[in-house]
Amino acid sequence: MPMPIHELEAALREGFPDAEIQVEDLAGDNDHYRAKIVSAAFAGVPRVKQHQLVYAALKGKMGGELHALALETSAPA
């Protein structure tokens, strides 16, 4: 069963409470999203590790309820 956008946003906000988060449903199917996350948690962290932190915040839903997630992660300027 696909993950509704509000559940994805809630999981990301729980994992990154300080972050600026934008989520877009790319196909209108609750299954293909793009998330832009700007968080101090990413400061000095390589991009691959940033994405691993996001996947950890999703608590195993990636690849299950959540099929595709394009990520843009960065620390605040």
OpenMM code with the backbone's topology and positions (N, CA, C; nanometers):
from openmm import Vec3, app, unit

residues = "MET PRO MET PRO ILE HIS GLU LEU GLU ALA ALA LEU ARG GLU GLY PHE PRO ASP ALA GLU ILE GLN VAL GLU ASP LEU ALA GLY ASP ASN ASP HIS TYR ARG ALA LYS ILE VAL SER ALA ALA PHE ALA GLY VAL PRO ARG VAL LYS GLN HIS GLN LEU VAL TYR ALA ALA LEU LYS GLY LYS MET GLY GLY GLU LEU HIS ALA LEU ALA LEU GLU THR SER ALA PRO ALA".split()
positions = [
    Vec3(0.0846, -0.1185, 0.0000),
    Vec3(0.0000, 0.0000, 0.0000),
    Vec3(0.0892, 0.1250, 0.0000),
    Vec3(0.0623, 0.2198, -0.0896),
    Vec3(0.1453, 0.3404, -0.0979),
    Vec3(0.1389, 0.4239, 0.0300),
    Vec3(0.2373, 0.5108, 0.0460),
    Vec3(0.2455, 0.5983, 0.1617),
    Vec3(0.1904, 0.7358, 0.1254),
    Vec3(0.0842, 0.7817, 0.1924),
    Vec3(0.0321, 0.9162, 0.1656),
    Vec3(0.1369, 1.0226, 0.1979),
    Vec3(0.1296, 1.1338, 0.1258),
    Vec3(0.2290, 1.2398, 0.1404),
    Vec3(0.2349, 1.2912, 0.2841),
    Vec3(0.1218, 1.2995, 0.3531),
    Vec3(0.1237, 1.3524, 0.4905),
    Vec3(0.1989, 1.2587, 0.5854),
    Vec3(0.1942, 1.1285, 0.5592),
    Vec3(0.2704, 1.0332, 0.6425),
    Vec3(0.4201, 1.0469, 0.6171),
    Vec3(0.4578, 1.0666, 0.4913),
    Vec3(0.5981, 1.0862, 0.4576),
    Vec3(0.6498, 1.2135, 0.5240),
    Vec3(0.5750, 1.3229, 0.5112),
    Vec3(0.6153, 1.4495, 0.5732),
    Vec3(0.6273, 1.4347, 0.7243),
    Vec3(0.5321, 1.3661, 0.7871),
    Vec3(0.5349, 1.3473, 0.9323),
    Vec3(0.6590, 1.2691, 0.9747),
    Vec3(0.6934, 1.1640, 0.9018),
    Vec3(0.8116, 1.0838, 0.9349),
    Vec3(0.9387, 1.1669, 0.9209),
    Vec3(0.9462, 1.2488, 0.8164),
    Vec3(1.0643, 1.3320, 0.7958),
    Vec3(1.0739, 1.4402, 0.9035),
    Vec3(0.9603, 1.4998, 0.9417),
    Vec3(0.9614, 1.6046, 1.0459),
    Vec3(0.9973, 1.5462, 1.1827),
    Vec3(0.9575, 1.4224, 1.2062),
    Vec3(0.9944, 1.3561, 1.3309),
    Vec3(1.1451, 1.3310, 1.3335),
    Vec3(1.2002, 1.2885, 1.2215),
    Vec3(1.3428, 1.2598, 1.2136),
    Vec3(1.4304, 1.3837, 1.2096),
    Vec3(1.3761, 1.4919, 1.1551),
    Vec3(1.4514, 1.6171, 1.1387),
    Vec3(1.3652, 1.7352, 1.1829),
    Vec3(1.3414, 1.7474, 1.3145),
    Vec3(1.2483, 1.8508, 1.3632),
    Vec3(1.2913, 1.9942, 1.3331),
    Vec3(1.4220, 2.0176, 1.3144),
    Vec3(1.4719, 2.1524, 1.2868),
    Vec3(1.4669, 2.1876, 1.1385),
    Vec3(1.4352, 2.0913, 1.0543),
    Vec3(1.4562, 2.1052, 0.9094),
    Vec3(1.3487, 2.1855, 0.8382),
    Vec3(1.3924, 2.2404, 0.7264),
    Vec3(1.3004, 2.2954, 0.6264),
    Vec3(1.2770, 2.1803, 0.5295),
    Vec3(1.1511, 2.1375, 0.5155),
    Vec3(1.1197, 2.0183, 0.4361),
    Vec3(1.0128, 2.0513, 0.3330),
    Vec3(1.0388, 2.0131, 0.2087),
    Vec3(0.9407, 2.0255, 0.1011),
    Vec3(0.9267, 1.8881, 0.0377),
    Vec3(0.8017, 1.8402, 0.0267),
    Vec3(0.7769, 1.7105, -0.0360),
    Vec3(0.6825, 1.7317, -0.1537),
    Vec3(0.7141, 1.6688, -0.2661),
    Vec3(0.6339, 1.6804, -0.3876),
    Vec3(0.5992, 1.5400, -0.4364),
    Vec3(0.4723, 1.5182, -0.4672),
    Vec3(0.4276, 1.3914, -0.5263),
    Vec3(0.4501, 1.4031, -0.6770),
    Vec3(0.5482, 1.3308, -0.7281),
    Vec3(0.5904, 1.3476, -0.8673),
    Vec3(0.4914, 1.2911, -0.9686),
    Vec3(0.4195, 1.1848, -0.9311),
    Vec3(0.3319, 1.1188, -1.0287),
    Vec3(0.1847, 1.1200, -0.9880),
    Vec3(0.1538, 1.1777, -0.8718),
    Vec3(0.0153, 1.1804, -0.8257),
    Vec3(-0.0354, 1.0443, -0.7811),
    Vec3(0.0589, 0.9531, -0.7478),
    Vec3(0.0191, 0.8160, -0.7150),
    Vec3(0.0553, 0.7741, -0.5716),
    Vec3(0.0974, 0.8731, -0.4880),
    Vec3(0.1405, 0.8432, -0.3506),
    Vec3(0.2529, 0.7400, -0.3478),
    Vec3(0.3336, 0.7345, -0.4507),
    Vec3(0.4366, 0.6315, -0.4601),
    Vec3(0.5705, 0.6844, -0.5110),
    Vec3(0.5713, 0.8017, -0.5713),
    Vec3(0.6927, 0.8599, -0.6292),
    Vec3(0.7040, 1.0045, -0.5809),
    Vec3(0.7990, 1.0276, -0.4919),
    Vec3(0.8124, 1.1593, -0.4303),
    Vec3(0.9503, 1.2180, -0.4512),
    Vec3(0.9551, 1.3514, -0.4359),
    Vec3(1.0823, 1.4220, -0.4239),
    Vec3(1.0756, 1.4960, -0.2908),
    Vec3(1.1812, 1.4833, -0.2118),
    Vec3(1.1887, 1.5539, -0.0851),
    Vec3(1.3140, 1.6403, -0.0839),
    Vec3(1.2951, 1.7655, -0.0463),
    Vec3(1.4071, 1.8582, -0.0280),
    Vec3(1.4140, 1.8860, 0.1215),
    Vec3(1.5284, 1.8541, 0.1823),
    Vec3(1.5438, 1.8659, 0.3272),
    Vec3(1.6691, 1.9480, 0.3565),
    Vec3(1.6499, 2.0592, 0.4275),
    Vec3(1.7617, 2.1420, 0.4703),
    Vec3(1.7668, 2.1320, 0.6219),
    Vec3(1.8729, 2.0709, 0.6733),
    Vec3(1.8835, 2.0449, 0.8170),
    Vec3(2.0255, 2.0639, 0.8662),
    Vec3(2.0389, 2.1172, 0.9859),
    Vec3(2.1701, 2.1300, 1.0489),
    Vec3(2.2331, 1.9924, 1.0716),
    Vec3(2.1507, 1.8882, 1.0771),
    Vec3(2.2011, 1.7513, 1.0960),
    Vec3(2.2928, 1.7091, 0.9807),
    Vec3(2.2838, 1.7778, 0.8670),
    Vec3(2.3626, 1.7414, 0.7495),
    Vec3(2.4944, 1.8182, 0.7397),
    Vec3(2.5189, 1.9107, 0.8307),
    Vec3(2.6404, 1.9930, 0.8244),
    Vec3(2.7652, 1.9050, 0.8343),
    Vec3(2.8524, 1.9163, 0.7352),
    Vec3(2.9775, 1.8426, 0.7347),
    Vec3(2.9641, 1.6934, 0.7084),
    Vec3(2.8457, 1.6502, 0.6670),
    Vec3(2.8186, 1.5079, 0.6445),
    Vec3(2.8147, 1.4814, 0.4935),
    Vec3(2.8866, 1.3790, 0.4449),
    Vec3(2.8820, 1.3479, 0.3011),
    Vec3(2.7393, 1.3147, 0.2549),
    Vec3(2.7107, 1.3449, 0.1288),
    Vec3(2.5752, 1.3273, 0.0750),
    Vec3(2.5220, 1.1854, 0.0940),
    Vec3(2.6043, 1.0848, 0.0722),
    Vec3(2.5581, 0.9463, 0.0879),
    Vec3(2.5113, 0.9234, 0.2320),
    Vec3(2.5875, 0.9733, 0.3279),
    Vec3(2.5503, 0.9592, 0.4690),
    Vec3(2.4236, 1.0394, 0.5001),
    Vec3(2.4082, 1.1566, 0.4382),
    Vec3(2.2861, 1.2365, 0.4561),
    Vec3(2.1650, 1.1543, 0.4142),
    Vec3(2.1754, 1.0887, 0.3001),
    Vec3(2.0636, 1.0090, 0.2491),
    Vec3(2.0383, 0.8890, 0.3400),
    Vec3(2.1450, 0.8298, 0.3936),
    Vec3(2.1278, 0.7190, 0.4880),
    Vec3(2.0535, 0.7656, 0.6128),
    Vec3(2.0808, 0.8878, 0.6584),
    Vec3(2.0091, 0.9430, 0.7738),
    Vec3(1.8598, 0.9587, 0.7433),
    Vec3(1.8288, 1.0003, 0.6203),
    Vec3(1.6879, 1.0135, 0.5802),
    Vec3(1.6211, 0.8758, 0.5777),
    Vec3(1.6882, 0.7774, 0.5180),
    Vec3(1.6306, 0.6427, 0.5123),
    Vec3(1.6090, 0.5881, 0.6537),
    Vec3(1.7027, 0.6153, 0.7445),
    Vec3(1.6872, 0.5705, 0.8836),
    Vec3(1.5656, 0.6357, 0.9481),
    Vec3(1.5427, 0.7630, 0.9188),
    Vec3(1.4267, 0.8341, 0.9742),
    Vec3(1.2955, 0.7745, 0.9235),
    Vec3(1.2999, 0.7114, 0.8060),
    Vec3(1.1787, 0.6511, 0.7484),
    Vec3(1.1529, 0.5112, 0.8043),
    Vec3(1.2398, 0.4645, 0.8915),
    Vec3(1.2190, 0.3408, 0.9677),
    Vec3(1.1776, 0.2212, 0.8816),
    Vec3(1.2529, 0.1967, 0.7746),
    Vec3(1.2301, 0.0776, 0.6945),
    Vec3(1.1177, 0.0860, 0.5930),
    Vec3(1.0531, 0.2014, 0.5796),
    Vec3(0.9425, 0.2139, 0.4833),
    Vec3(0.9923, 0.2275, 0.3397),
    Vec3(1.1188, 0.2697, 0.3222),
    Vec3(1.1742, 0.2841, 0.1872),
    Vec3(1.1822, 0.1469, 0.1227),
    Vec3(1.1283, 0.1340, 0.0019),
    Vec3(1.1286, 0.0064, -0.0679),
    Vec3(1.0067, -0.0783, -0.0357),
    Vec3(0.9318, -0.0382, 0.0662),
    Vec3(0.8078, -0.1072, 0.1023),
    Vec3(0.6907, -0.0180, 0.0674),
    Vec3(0.6403, 0.0537, 0.1687),
    Vec3(0.5301, 0.1476, 0.1461),
    Vec3(0.5730, 0.2615, 0.0545),
    Vec3(0.7009, 0.2920, 0.0584),
    Vec3(0.7539, 0.4043, -0.0187),
    Vec3(0.8401, 0.3490, -0.1309),
    Vec3(0.7931, 0.3639, -0.2542),
    Vec3(0.8599, 0.3025, -0.3686),
    Vec3(0.9783, 0.3856, -0.4171),
    Vec3(0.9569, 0.5141, -0.4419),
    Vec3(1.0617, 0.5974, -0.4999),
    Vec3(1.0668, 0.7321, -0.4295),
    Vec3(1.1862, 0.7714, -0.3885),
    Vec3(1.2053, 0.8983, -0.3210),
    Vec3(1.3333, 0.9635, -0.3744),
    Vec3(1.3165, 1.0710, -0.4490),
    Vec3(1.4318, 1.1486, -0.4952),
    Vec3(1.4664, 1.2466, -0.3839),
    Vec3(1.5910, 1.2456, -0.3412),
    Vec3(1.6314, 1.3293, -0.2284),
    Vec3(1.7237, 1.4426, -0.2694),
    Vec3(1.6973, 1.5601, -0.2124),
    Vec3(1.7901, 1.6726, -0.2168),
    Vec3(1.8119, 1.7084, -0.0709),
    Vec3(1.9334, 1.6882, -0.0228),
    Vec3(1.9639, 1.7180, 0.1171),
    Vec3(2.0770, 1.8181, 0.1246),
    Vec3(2.0696, 1.9066, 0.2242),
    Vec3(2.1769, 2.0034, 0.2447),
    Vec3(2.1669, 2.0616, 0.3849),
    Vec3(2.2770, 2.1222, 0.4283),
    Vec3(2.2789, 2.1953, 0.5540),
    Vec3(2.2390, 2.3394, 0.5241),
    Vec3(2.1896, 2.4111, 0.6242),
    Vec3(2.1566, 2.5524, 0.6017),
    Vec3(2.2800, 2.6312, 0.5572),
    Vec3(2.2581, 2.7307, 0.4749),
    Vec3(2.3698, 2.8123, 0.4229),
    Vec3(2.4339, 2.8932, 0.5337),
] * unit.nanometer
topology = app.Topology()
chain = topology.addChain("A")
for resn in residues:
    res = topology.addResidue(resn, chain)
    for name in ("N", "CA", "C"):
        topology.addAtom(name, app.Element.getBySymbol(name[0]), res)
